[in-house]
Each structure stands twice: as structure tokens, then as C-alpha cells.
Amino acid sequence: MEDYQIPFSFAQIRCKFFGHLFKISKNVTDHLHEYKCEHCGLEMTDTANGILARLTPKYRETNDYISQIHKRRKRRLLKNAS
Ligand SMILES: [Zn+2]
């Protein structure tokens, strides 16, 4: 039986009281972003419904997929323009 130690994080306590300080960590598209809290590292994402949700592995996967499509579309638009 392993002895688990729960790491004490002052940042997490601070976020609980004062709220998170989110900075954009990734631009999925021009309107869809991933955010990361500068203090505790909590990650959030814009969703298709326009709400902010906890960045779960599922959301990350979806965002990667959307990001790829978005990039491809952008490249195609550039090609057509030239
Ligand atoms: Zn935080």
C-alpha cells in the first residue's frame, strides 16, 4: 500500500478565495481558446455552446481536431487567394 501525499498548494487555496487568473494558453481558432490559470494551472476551454468548461482530455481532443481543420481551411484560403 503506497502512502499518498497530497501536495499542499498555496496557489490552489488562493484561487479558491480570490478566483483564478486565466491566461489564454492556446488559440484553437480565432474564437475558441484554451485557458490556463497562472496560479494553480487549472485549464479551461471555450466550448461550442459558448460556455467555459473544465478542459478535460475529451475537450482537448476535440479542440485538437477543430484546430487541425481550422488550420487546413486557413491554408486552403491562402492558396485560393494567391
Ligand atoms: Zn487558479
PDB file of the backbone (N, CA, C, O) and the ligand in Angstrom, with CONECT records:
HET     ZN  A 101       1
ATOM      1  N   MET A   1       0.851  -1.206   0.000  1.00  0.00           N
ATOM      2  CA  MET A   1       0.000   0.000   0.000  1.00  0.00           C
ATOM      3  C   MET A   1       0.878   1.245   0.000  1.00  0.00           C
ATOM      4  O   MET A   1       1.682   1.466   0.906  1.00  0.00           O
ATOM      5  N   GLU A   2       0.704   2.028  -1.017  1.00  0.00           N
ATOM      6  CA  GLU A   2       1.514   3.229  -1.113  1.00  0.00           C
ATOM      7  C   GLU A   2       0.964   4.346  -0.235  1.00  0.00           C
ATOM      8  O   GLU A   2      -0.240   4.464  -0.005  1.00  0.00           O
ATOM      9  N   ASP A   3       1.875   5.137   0.230  1.00  0.00           N
ATOM     10  CA  ASP A   3       1.494   6.241   1.091  1.00  0.00           C
ATOM     11  C   ASP A   3       1.381   7.515   0.248  1.00  0.00           C
ATOM     12  O   ASP A   3       2.386   8.116  -0.130  1.00  0.00           O
ATOM     13  N   TYR A   4       0.168   7.904  -0.031  1.00  0.00           N
ATOM     14  CA  TYR A   4      -0.030   9.084  -0.872  1.00  0.00           C
ATOM     15  C   TYR A   4       0.088  10.361  -0.063  1.00  0.00           C
ATOM     16  O   TYR A   4      -0.452  10.483   1.036  1.00  0.00           O
ATOM     17  N   GLN A   5       0.792  11.285  -0.627  1.00  0.00           N
ATOM     18  CA  GLN A   5       0.899  12.597  -0.003  1.00  0.00           C
ATOM     19  C   GLN A   5       0.156  13.596  -0.868  1.00  0.00           C
ATOM     20  O   GLN A   5       0.419  13.731  -2.063  1.00  0.00           O
ATOM     21  N   ILE A   6      -0.754  14.277  -0.254  1.00  0.00           N
ATOM     22  CA  ILE A   6      -1.461  15.310  -1.004  1.00  0.00           C
ATOM     23  C   ILE A   6      -0.633  16.579  -0.957  1.00  0.00           C
ATOM     24  O   ILE A   6      -0.412  17.140   0.116  1.00  0.00           O
ATOM     25  N   PRO A   7      -0.168  17.041  -2.123  1.00  0.00           N
ATOM     26  CA  PRO A   7       0.667  18.245  -2.116  1.00  0.00           C
ATOM     27  C   PRO A   7      -0.140  19.467  -1.704  1.00  0.00           C
ATOM     28  O   PRO A   7      -1.211  19.730  -2.250  1.00  0.00           O
ATOM     29  N   PHE A   8       0.369  20.188  -0.764  1.00  0.00           N
ATOM     30  CA  PHE A   8      -0.293  21.407  -0.330  1.00  0.00           C
ATOM     31  C   PHE A   8       0.095  22.536  -1.275  1.00  0.00           C
ATOM     32  O   PHE A   8       1.276  22.814  -1.488  1.00  0.00           O
ATOM     33  N   SER A   9      -0.894  23.160  -1.821  1.00  0.00           N
ATOM     34  CA  SER A   9      -0.604  24.239  -2.745  1.00  0.00           C
ATOM     35  C   SER A   9      -1.251  25.532  -2.278  1.00  0.00           C
ATOM     36  O   SER A   9      -2.475  25.641  -2.204  1.00  0.00           O
ATOM     37  N   PHE A  10      -0.430  26.488  -1.972  1.00  0.00           N
ATOM     38  CA  PHE A  10      -0.947  27.791  -1.564  1.00  0.00           C
ATOM     39  C   PHE A  10      -1.732  28.431  -2.699  1.00  0.00           C
ATOM     40  O   PHE A  10      -2.727  29.121  -2.478  1.00  0.00           O
ATOM     41  N   ALA A  11      -1.255  28.183  -3.942  1.00  0.00           N
ATOM     42  CA  ALA A  11      -1.914  28.749  -5.119  1.00  0.00           C
ATOM     43  C   ALA A  11      -3.362  28.296  -5.206  1.00  0.00           C
ATOM     44  O   ALA A  11      -4.256  29.080  -5.523  1.00  0.00           O
ATOM     45  N   GLN A  12      -3.579  27.017  -4.918  1.00  0.00           N
ATOM     46  CA  GLN A  12      -4.934  26.495  -5.017  1.00  0.00           C
ATOM     47  C   GLN A  12      -5.853  27.112  -3.975  1.00  0.00           C
ATOM     48  O   GLN A  12      -7.025  27.382  -4.238  1.00  0.00           O
ATOM     49  N   ILE A  13      -5.301  27.329  -2.794  1.00  0.00           N
ATOM     50  CA  ILE A  13      -6.077  27.976  -1.733  1.00  0.00           C
ATOM     51  C   ILE A  13      -6.414  29.409  -2.153  1.00  0.00           C
ATOM     52  O   ILE A  13      -7.542  29.873  -1.986  1.00  0.00           O
ATOM     53  N   ARG A  14      -5.428  30.085  -2.692  1.00  0.00           N
ATOM     54  CA  ARG A  14      -5.625  31.470  -3.113  1.00  0.00           C
ATOM     55  C   ARG A  14      -6.704  31.560  -4.188  1.00  0.00           C
ATOM     56  O   ARG A  14      -7.554  32.450  -4.156  1.00  0.00           O
ATOM     57  N   CYS A  15      -6.660  30.619  -5.149  1.00  0.00           N
ATOM     58  CA  CYS A  15      -7.647  30.615  -6.221  1.00  0.00           C
ATOM     59  C   CYS A  15      -9.047  30.390  -5.668  1.00  0.00           C
ATOM     60  O   CYS A  15     -10.026  30.955  -6.155  1.00  0.00           O
ATOM     61  N   LYS A  16      -9.118  29.552  -4.640  1.00  0.00           N
ATOM     62  CA  LYS A  16     -10.412  29.259  -4.040  1.00  0.00           C
ATOM     63  C   LYS A  16     -11.043  30.522  -3.476  1.00  0.00           C
ATOM     64  O   LYS A  16     -12.254  30.720  -3.567  1.00  0.00           O
ATOM     65  N   PHE A  17     -10.211  31.369  -2.893  1.00  0.00           N
ATOM     66  CA  PHE A  17     -10.722  32.578  -2.266  1.00  0.00           C
ATOM     67  C   PHE A  17     -10.856  33.743  -3.236  1.00  0.00           C
ATOM     68  O   PHE A  17     -11.832  34.492  -3.181  1.00  0.00           O
ATOM     69  N   PHE A  18      -9.888  33.897  -4.116  1.00  0.00           N
ATOM     70  CA  PHE A  18      -9.860  35.096  -4.956  1.00  0.00           C
ATOM     71  C   PHE A  18     -10.203  34.828  -6.421  1.00  0.00           C
ATOM     72  O   PHE A  18     -10.309  35.758  -7.220  1.00  0.00           O
ATOM     73  N   GLY A  19     -10.373  33.572  -6.762  1.00  0.00           N
ATOM     74  CA  GLY A  19     -10.689  33.249  -8.149  1.00  0.00           C
ATOM     75  C   GLY A  19      -9.429  33.005  -8.953  1.00  0.00           C
ATOM     76  O   GLY A  19      -8.328  33.357  -8.528  1.00  0.00           O
ATOM     77  N   HIS A  20      -9.597  32.406 -10.111  1.00  0.00           N
ATOM     78  CA  HIS A  20      -8.450  32.043 -10.944  1.00  0.00           C
ATOM     79  C   HIS A  20      -8.021  33.211 -11.820  1.00  0.00           C
ATOM     80  O   HIS A  20      -8.803  34.114 -12.114  1.00  0.00           O
ATOM     81  N   LEU A  21      -6.776  33.168 -12.221  1.00  0.00           N
ATOM     82  CA  LEU A  21      -6.247  34.175 -13.135  1.00  0.00           C
ATOM     83  C   LEU A  21      -5.950  33.479 -14.462  1.00  0.00           C
ATOM     84  O   LEU A  21      -4.861  32.949 -14.677  1.00  0.00           O
ATOM     85  N   PHE A  22      -6.940  33.495 -15.335  1.00  0.00           N
ATOM     86  CA  PHE A  22      -6.803  32.746 -16.580  1.00  0.00           C
ATOM     87  C   PHE A  22      -6.094  33.551 -17.658  1.00  0.00           C
ATOM     88  O   PHE A  22      -6.389  34.723 -17.890  1.00  0.00           O
ATOM     89  N   LYS A  23      -5.149  32.882 -18.306  1.00  0.00           N
ATOM     90  CA  LYS A  23      -4.482  33.450 -19.471  1.00  0.00           C
ATOM     91  C   LYS A  23      -4.704  32.472 -20.616  1.00  0.00           C
ATOM     92  O   LYS A  23      -4.751  31.261 -20.400  1.00  0.00           O
ATOM     93  N   ILE A  24      -4.839  32.988 -21.826  1.00  0.00           N
ATOM     94  CA  ILE A  24      -5.021  32.106 -22.978  1.00  0.00           C
ATOM     95  C   ILE A  24      -3.756  31.274 -23.175  1.00  0.00           C
ATOM     96  O   ILE A  24      -2.659  31.817 -23.308  1.00  0.00           O
ATOM     97  N   SER A  25      -3.918  29.958 -23.191  1.00  0.00           N
ATOM     98  CA  SER A  25      -2.762  29.083 -23.365  1.00  0.00           C
ATOM     99  C   SER A  25      -2.686  28.551 -24.786  1.00  0.00           C
ATOM    100  O   SER A  25      -1.630  28.119 -25.248  1.00  0.00           O
ATOM    101  N   LYS A  26      -3.819  28.590 -25.470  1.00  0.00           N
ATOM    102  CA  LYS A  26      -3.815  28.065 -26.840  1.00  0.00           C
ATOM    103  C   LYS A  26      -4.963  28.672 -27.630  1.00  0.00           C
ATOM    104  O   LYS A  26      -6.094  28.739 -27.147  1.00  0.00           O
ATOM    105  N   ASN A  27      -4.668  29.116 -28.852  1.00  0.00           N
ATOM    106  CA  ASN A  27      -5.718  29.559 -29.746  1.00  0.00           C
ATOM    107  C   ASN A  27      -6.126  28.394 -30.626  1.00  0.00           C
ATOM    108  O   ASN A  27      -5.397  28.023 -31.546  1.00  0.00           O
ATOM    109  N   VAL A  28      -7.277  27.820 -30.354  1.00  0.00           N
ATOM    110  CA  VAL A  28      -7.752  26.704 -31.172  1.00  0.00           C
ATOM    111  C   VAL A  28      -8.217  27.245 -32.517  1.00  0.00           C
ATOM    112  O   VAL A  28      -7.794  26.775 -33.574  1.00  0.00           O
ATOM    113  N   THR A  29      -9.095  28.241 -32.457  1.00  0.00           N
ATOM    114  CA  THR A  29      -9.468  29.033 -33.634  1.00  0.00           C
ATOM    115  C   THR A  29      -9.469  30.487 -33.179  1.00  0.00           C
ATOM    116  O   THR A  29      -9.061  30.794 -32.059  1.00  0.00           O
ATOM    117  N   ASP A  30      -9.930  31.380 -34.050  1.00  0.00           N
ATOM    118  CA  ASP A  30      -9.969  32.793 -33.676  1.00  0.00           C
ATOM    119  C   ASP A  30     -10.947  33.044 -32.531  1.00  0.00           C
ATOM    120  O   ASP A  30     -10.824  34.023 -31.795  1.00  0.00           O
ATOM    121  N   HIS A  31     -11.922  32.139 -32.395  1.00  0.00           N
ATOM    122  CA  HIS A  31     -12.965  32.361 -31.388  1.00  0.00           C
ATOM    123  C   HIS A  31     -12.963  31.312 -30.280  1.00  0.00           C
ATOM    124  O   HIS A  31     -13.708  31.421 -29.306  1.00  0.00           O
ATOM    125  N   LEU A  32     -12.134  30.317 -30.438  1.00  0.00           N
ATOM    126  CA  LEU A  32     -12.103  29.217 -29.475  1.00  0.00           C
ATOM    127  C   LEU A  32     -10.717  29.143 -28.840  1.00  0.00           C
ATOM    128  O   LEU A  32      -9.708  28.972 -29.525  1.00  0.00           O
ATOM    129  N   HIS A  33     -10.696  29.272 -27.540  1.00  0.00           N
ATOM    130  CA  HIS A  33      -9.406  29.317 -26.854  1.00  0.00           C
ATOM    131  C   HIS A  33      -9.359  28.348 -25.680  1.00  0.00           C
ATOM    132  O   HIS A  33     -10.379  27.967 -25.107  1.00  0.00           O
ATOM    133  N   GLU A  34      -8.137  27.972 -25.351  1.00  0.00           N
ATOM    134  CA  GLU A  34      -7.921  27.242 -24.108  1.00  0.00           C
ATOM    135  C   GLU A  34      -7.261  28.203 -23.133  1.00  0.00           C
ATOM    136  O   GLU A  34      -6.455  29.044 -23.531  1.00  0.00           O
ATOM    137  N   TYR A  35      -7.602  28.080 -21.863  1.00  0.00           N
ATOM    138  CA  TYR A  35      -7.078  28.980 -20.840  1.00  0.00           C
ATOM    139  C   TYR A  35      -6.392  28.192 -19.735  1.00  0.00           C
ATOM    140  O   TYR A  35      -6.743  27.048 -19.448  1.00  0.00           O
ATOM    141  N   LYS A  36      -5.409  28.831 -19.127  1.00  0.00           N
ATOM    142  CA  LYS A  36      -4.737  28.201 -18.007  1.00  0.00           C
ATOM    143  C   LYS A  36      -4.588  29.212 -16.886  1.00  0.00           C
ATOM    144  O   LYS A  36      -4.195  30.356 -17.118  1.00  0.00           O
ATOM    145  N   CYS A  37      -4.901  28.788 -15.675  1.00  0.00           N
ATOM    146  CA  CYS A  37      -4.752  29.673 -14.529  1.00  0.00           C
ATOM    147  C   CYS A  37      -3.268  29.830 -14.191  1.00  0.00           C
ATOM    148  O   CYS A  37      -2.546  28.846 -14.030  1.00  0.00           O
ATOM    149  N   GLU A  38      -2.838  31.069 -14.090  1.00  0.00           N
ATOM    150  CA  GLU A  38      -1.424  31.344 -13.826  1.00  0.00           C
ATOM    151  C   GLU A  38      -1.002  30.885 -12.441  1.00  0.00           C
ATOM    152  O   GLU A  38       0.183  30.660 -12.193  1.00  0.00           O
ATOM    153  N   HIS A  39      -1.943  30.749 -11.556  1.00  0.00           N
ATOM    154  CA  HIS A  39      -1.609  30.402 -10.170  1.00  0.00           C
ATOM    155  C   HIS A  39      -1.588  28.903  -9.920  1.00  0.00           C
ATOM    156  O   HIS A  39      -0.609  28.360  -9.406  1.00  0.00           O
ATOM    157  N   CYS A  40      -2.690  28.232 -10.292  1.00  0.00           N
ATOM    158  CA  CYS A  40      -2.779  26.820  -9.921  1.00  0.00           C
ATOM    159  C   CYS A  40      -2.690  25.880 -11.117  1.00  0.00           C
ATOM    160  O   CYS A  40      -2.594  24.665 -10.947  1.00  0.00           O
ATOM    161  N   GLY A  41      -2.722  26.446 -12.343  1.00  0.00           N
ATOM    162  CA  GLY A  41      -2.560  25.604 -13.525  1.00  0.00           C
ATOM    163  C   GLY A  41      -3.847  24.960 -14.010  1.00  0.00           C
ATOM    164  O   GLY A  41      -3.818  24.112 -14.903  1.00  0.00           O
ATOM    165  N   LEU A  42      -4.987  25.356 -13.428  1.00  0.00           N
ATOM    166  CA  LEU A  42      -6.267  24.813 -13.872  1.00  0.00           C
ATOM    167  C   LEU A  42      -6.525  25.232 -15.315  1.00  0.00           C
ATOM    168  O   LEU A  42      -6.332  26.392 -15.678  1.00  0.00           O
ATOM    169  N   GLU A  43      -6.962  24.279 -16.134  1.00  0.00           N
ATOM    170  CA  GLU A  43      -7.177  24.570 -17.545  1.00  0.00           C
ATOM    171  C   GLU A  43      -8.661  24.564 -17.880  1.00  0.00           C
ATOM    172  O   GLU A  43      -9.410  23.682 -17.460  1.00  0.00           O
ATOM    173  N   MET A  44      -9.065  25.576 -18.652  1.00  0.00           N
ATOM    174  CA  MET A  44     -10.452  25.706 -19.080  1.00  0.00           C
ATOM    175  C   MET A  44     -10.472  25.889 -20.593  1.00  0.00           C
ATOM    176  O   MET A  44      -9.451  26.189 -21.213  1.00  0.00           O
ATOM    177  N   THR A  45     -11.642  25.704 -21.168  1.00  0.00           N
ATOM    178  CA  THR A  45     -11.748  25.887 -22.607  1.00  0.00           C
ATOM    179  C   THR A  45     -13.095  26.472 -22.985  1.00  0.00           C
ATOM    180  O   THR A  45     -14.092  26.252 -22.298  1.00  0.00           O
ATOM    181  N   ASP A  46     -13.120  27.216 -24.076  1.00  0.00           N
ATOM    182  CA  ASP A  46     -14.397  27.608 -24.657  1.00  0.00           C
ATOM    183  C   ASP A  46     -15.004  26.354 -25.270  1.00  0.00           C
ATOM    184  O   ASP A  46     -14.289  25.483 -25.766  1.00  0.00           O
ATOM    185  N   THR A  47     -16.316  26.274 -25.232  1.00  0.00           N
ATOM    186  CA  THR A  47     -16.970  25.136 -25.867  1.00  0.00           C
ATOM    187  C   THR A  47     -17.852  25.628 -27.004  1.00  0.00           C
ATOM    188  O   THR A  47     -18.032  26.830 -27.196  1.00  0.00           O
ATOM    189  N   ALA A  48     -18.396  24.682 -27.751  1.00  0.00           N
ATOM    190  CA  ALA A  48     -19.256  25.010 -28.882  1.00  0.00           C
ATOM    191  C   ALA A  48     -20.492  25.778 -28.436  1.00  0.00           C
ATOM    192  O   ALA A  48     -21.061  26.552 -29.206  1.00  0.00           O
ATOM    193  N   ASN A  49     -20.909  25.563 -27.183  1.00  0.00           N
ATOM    194  CA  ASN A  49     -22.098  26.250 -26.667  1.00  0.00           C
ATOM    195  C   ASN A  49     -21.794  27.671 -26.213  1.00  0.00           C
ATOM    196  O   ASN A  49     -22.691  28.416 -25.818  1.00  0.00           O
ATOM    197  N   GLY A  50     -20.530  28.030 -26.275  1.00  0.00           N
ATOM    198  CA  GLY A  50     -20.156  29.368 -25.863  1.00  0.00           C
ATOM    199  C   GLY A  50     -19.950  29.501 -24.366  1.00  0.00           C
ATOM    200  O   GLY A  50     -19.828  30.612 -23.850  1.00  0.00           O
ATOM    201  N   ILE A  51     -19.909  28.370 -23.662  1.00  0.00           N
ATOM    202  CA  ILE A  51     -19.646  28.436 -22.224  1.00  0.00           C
ATOM    203  C   ILE A  51     -18.225  27.978 -21.942  1.00  0.00           C
ATOM    204  O   ILE A  51     -17.586  27.323 -22.765  1.00  0.00           O
ATOM    205  N   LEU A  52     -17.750  28.338 -20.759  1.00  0.00           N
ATOM    206  CA  LEU A  52     -16.409  27.948 -20.350  1.00  0.00           C
ATOM    207  C   LEU A  52     -16.508  26.637 -19.572  1.00  0.00           C
ATOM    208  O   LEU A  52     -17.299  26.522 -18.636  1.00  0.00           O
ATOM    209  N   ALA A  53     -15.713  25.667 -19.958  1.00  0.00           N
ATOM    210  CA  ALA A  53     -15.773  24.375 -19.281  1.00  0.00           C
ATOM    211  C   ALA A  53     -14.380  23.930 -18.890  1.00  0.00           C
ATOM    212  O   ALA A  53     -13.386  24.369 -19.469  1.00  0.00           O
ATOM    213  N   ARG A  54     -14.318  23.062 -17.910  1.00  0.00           N
ATOM    214  CA  ARG A  54     -13.060  22.454 -17.480  1.00  0.00           C
ATOM    215  C   ARG A  54     -12.472  21.705 -18.663  1.00  0.00           C
ATOM    216  O   ARG A  54     -13.170  20.938 -19.326  1.00  0.00           O
ATOM    217  N   LEU A  55     -11.182  21.925 -18.933  1.00  0.00           N
ATOM    218  CA  LEU A  55     -10.537  21.269 -20.075  1.00  0.00           C
ATOM    219  C   LEU A  55     -10.245  19.813 -19.741  1.00  0.00           C
ATOM    220  O   LEU A  55      -9.224  19.486 -19.137  1.00  0.00           O
ATOM    221  N   THR A  56     -11.161  18.956 -20.148  1.00  0.00           N
ATOM    222  CA  THR A  56     -10.982  17.523 -19.934  1.00  0.00           C
ATOM    223  C   THR A  56     -10.212  16.950 -21.127  1.00  0.00           C
ATOM    224  O   THR A  56     -10.121  17.598 -22.170  1.00  0.00           O
ATOM    225  N   PRO A  57      -9.656  15.739 -20.985  1.00  0.00           N
ATOM    226  CA  PRO A  57      -8.960  15.130 -22.127  1.00  0.00           C
ATOM    227  C   PRO A  57      -9.850  15.066 -23.362  1.00  0.00           C
ATOM    228  O   PRO A  57      -9.378  15.186 -24.492  1.00  0.00           O
ATOM    229  N   LYS A  58     -11.151  14.875 -23.124  1.00  0.00           N
ATOM    230  CA  LYS A  58     -12.107  14.801 -24.239  1.00  0.00           C
ATOM    231  C   LYS A  58     -12.181  16.136 -24.974  1.00  0.00           C
ATOM    232  O   LYS A  58     -12.166  16.182 -26.204  1.00  0.00           O
ATOM    233  N   TYR A  59     -12.261  17.219 -24.204  1.00  0.00           N
ATOM    234  CA  TYR A  59     -12.310  18.555 -24.805  1.00  0.00           C
ATOM    235  C   TYR A  59     -11.017  18.862 -25.537  1.00  0.00           C
ATOM    236  O   TYR A  59     -11.024  19.464 -26.611  1.00  0.00           O
ATOM    237  N   ARG A  60      -9.887  18.434 -24.934  1.00  0.00           N
ATOM    238  CA  ARG A  60      -8.587  18.693 -25.537  1.00  0.00           C
ATOM    239  C   ARG A  60      -8.497  18.011 -26.902  1.00  0.00           C
ATOM    240  O   ARG A  60      -7.987  18.567 -27.875  1.00  0.00           O
ATOM    241  N   GLU A  61      -9.014  16.786 -26.929  1.00  0.00           N
ATOM    242  CA  GLU A  61      -9.036  16.010 -28.164  1.00  0.00           C
ATOM    243  C   GLU A  61      -9.877  16.723 -29.221  1.00  0.00           C
ATOM    244  O   GLU A  61      -9.468  16.870 -30.372  1.00  0.00           O
ATOM    245  N   THR A  62     -11.064  17.161 -28.796  1.00  0.00           N
ATOM    246  CA  THR A  62     -11.966  17.872 -29.708  1.00  0.00           C
ATOM    247  C   THR A  62     -11.300  19.139 -30.221  1.00  0.00           C
ATOM    248  O   THR A  62     -11.357  19.437 -31.414  1.00  0.00           O
ATOM    249  N   ASN A  63     -10.668  19.887 -29.320  1.00  0.00           N
ATOM    250  CA  ASN A  63     -10.008  21.133 -29.706  1.00  0.00           C
ATOM    251  C   ASN A  63      -8.880  20.885 -30.696  1.00  0.00           C
ATOM    252  O   ASN A  63      -8.712  21.644 -31.651  1.00  0.00           O
ATOM    253  N   ASP A  64      -8.103  19.823 -30.475  1.00  0.00           N
ATOM    254  CA  ASP A  64      -7.017  19.484 -31.396  1.00  0.00           C
ATOM    255  C   ASP A  64      -7.573  19.218 -32.791  1.00  0.00           C
ATOM    256  O   ASP A  64      -7.008  19.637 -33.801  1.00  0.00           O
ATOM    257  N   TYR A  65      -8.694  18.511 -32.811  1.00  0.00           N
ATOM    258  CA  TYR A  65      -9.341  18.164 -34.065  1.00  0.00           C
ATOM    259  C   TYR A  65      -9.828  19.429 -34.777  1.00  0.00           C
ATOM    260  O   TYR A  65      -9.591  19.622 -35.970  1.00  0.00           O
ATOM    261  N   ILE A  66     -10.516  20.287 -34.013  1.00  0.00           N
ATOM    262  CA  ILE A  66     -11.023  21.543 -34.577  1.00  0.00           C
ATOM    263  C   ILE A  66      -9.859  22.397 -35.078  1.00  0.00           C
ATOM    264  O   ILE A  66      -9.931  23.010 -36.144  1.00  0.00           O
ATOM    265  N   SER A  67      -8.787  22.424 -34.286  1.00  0.00           N
ATOM    266  CA  SER A  67      -7.609  23.211 -34.632  1.00  0.00           C
ATOM    267  C   SER A  67      -7.001  22.762 -35.961  1.00  0.00           C
ATOM    268  O   SER A  67      -6.592  23.580 -36.784  1.00  0.00           O
ATOM    269  N   GLN A  68      -6.953  21.448 -36.147  1.00  0.00           N
ATOM    270  CA  GLN A  68      -6.389  20.909 -37.392  1.00  0.00           C
ATOM    271  C   GLN A  68      -7.231  21.296 -38.599  1.00  0.00           C
ATOM    272  O   GLN A  68      -6.708  21.710 -39.633  1.00  0.00           O
ATOM    273  N   ILE A  69      -8.556  21.152 -38.446  1.00  0.00           N
ATOM    274  CA  ILE A  69      -9.468  21.525 -39.527  1.00  0.00           C
ATOM    275  C   ILE A  69      -9.330  23.010 -39.831  1.00  0.00           C
ATOM    276  O   ILE A  69      -9.287  23.423 -40.989  1.00  0.00           O
ATOM    277  N   HIS A  70      -9.263  23.800 -38.767  1.00  0.00           N
ATOM    278  CA  HIS A  70      -9.171  25.250 -38.899  1.00  0.00           C
ATOM    279  C   HIS A  70      -7.904  25.637 -39.658  1.00  0.00           C
ATOM    280  O   HIS A  70      -7.944  26.482 -40.551  1.00  0.00           O
ATOM    281  N   LYS A  71      -6.781  25.015 -39.299  1.00  0.00           N
ATOM    282  CA  LYS A  71      -5.510  25.326 -39.961  1.00  0.00           C
ATOM    283  C   LYS A  71      -5.558  24.952 -41.434  1.00  0.00           C
ATOM    284  O   LYS A  71      -5.105  25.698 -42.302  1.00  0.00           O
ATOM    285  N   ARG A  72      -6.126  23.764 -41.695  1.00  0.00           N
ATOM    286  CA  ARG A  72      -6.204  23.279 -43.061  1.00  0.00           C
ATOM    287  C   ARG A  72      -7.033  24.235 -43.911  1.00  0.00           C
ATOM    288  O   ARG A  72      -6.690  24.560 -45.048  1.00  0.00           O
ATOM    289  N   ARG A  73      -8.166  24.681 -43.294  1.00  0.00           N
ATOM    290  CA  ARG A  73      -9.064  25.570 -44.021  1.00  0.00           C
ATOM    291  C   ARG A  73      -8.363  26.892 -44.308  1.00  0.00           C
ATOM    292  O   ARG A  73      -8.508  27.461 -45.390  1.00  0.00           O
ATOM    293  N   LYS A  74      -7.606  27.373 -43.332  1.00  0.00           N
ATOM    294  CA  LYS A  74      -6.897  28.636 -43.483  1.00  0.00           C
ATOM    295  C   LYS A  74      -5.875  28.543 -44.616  1.00  0.00           C
ATOM    296  O   LYS A  74      -5.727  29.463 -45.420  1.00  0.00           O
ATOM    297  N   ARG A  75      -5.163  27.389 -44.660  1.00  0.00           N
ATOM    298  CA  ARG A  75      -4.152  27.185 -45.683  1.00  0.00           C
ATOM    299  C   ARG A  75      -4.801  27.197 -47.071  1.00  0.00           C
ATOM    300  O   ARG A  75      -4.276  27.766 -48.028  1.00  0.00           O
ATOM    301  N   ARG A  76      -5.973  26.539 -47.135  1.00  0.00           N
ATOM    302  CA  ARG A  76      -6.671  26.455 -48.416  1.00  0.00           C
ATOM    303  C   ARG A  76      -7.100  27.849 -48.875  1.00  0.00           C
ATOM    304  O   ARG A  76      -7.016  28.188 -50.056  1.00  0.00           O
ATOM    305  N   LEU A  77      -7.565  28.653 -47.902  1.00  0.00           N
ATOM    306  CA  LEU A  77      -7.990  30.003 -48.232  1.00  0.00           C
ATOM    307  C   LEU A  77      -6.817  30.823 -48.760  1.00  0.00           C
ATOM    308  O   LEU A  77      -6.955  31.595 -49.708  1.00  0.00           O
ATOM    309  N   LEU A  78      -5.655  30.636 -48.123  1.00  0.00           N
ATOM    310  CA  LEU A  78      -4.462  31.351 -48.562  1.00  0.00           C
ATOM    311  C   LEU A  78      -4.074  30.953 -49.976  1.00  0.00           C
ATOM    312  O   LEU A  78      -3.659  31.784 -50.784  1.00  0.00           O
ATOM    313  N   LYS A  79      -4.219  29.646 -50.261  1.00  0.00           N
ATOM    314  CA  LYS A  79      -3.859  29.143 -51.571  1.00  0.00           C
ATOM    315  C   LYS A  79      -4.759  29.758 -52.642  1.00  0.00           C
ATOM    316  O   LYS A  79      -4.302  30.145 -53.718  1.00  0.00           O
ATOM    317  N   ASN A  80      -6.057  29.837 -52.315  1.00  0.00           N
ATOM    318  CA  ASN A  80      -7.008  30.400 -53.258  1.00  0.00           C
ATOM    319  C   ASN A  80      -6.764  31.888 -53.498  1.00  0.00           C
ATOM    320  O   ASN A  80      -7.036  32.411 -54.579  1.00  0.00           O
ATOM    321  N   ALA A  81      -6.254  32.546 -52.485  1.00  0.00           N
ATOM    322  CA  ALA A  81      -6.073  33.976 -52.574  1.00  0.00           C
ATOM    323  C   ALA A  81      -4.902  34.339 -53.476  1.00  0.00           C
ATOM    324  O   ALA A  81      -4.891  35.402 -54.097  1.00  0.00           O
ATOM    325  N   SER A  82      -3.916  33.446 -53.543  1.00  0.00           N
ATOM    326  CA  SER A  82      -2.715  33.799 -54.307  1.00  0.00           C
ATOM    327  C   SER A  82      -2.822  33.403 -55.769  1.00  0.00           C
ATOM    328  O   SER A  82      -1.892  33.633 -56.541  1.00  0.00           O
TER     329      SER A  82
HETATM  330 ZN    ZN A 101      -6.247  29.008 -10.233  1.00  0.00          ZN2+
END
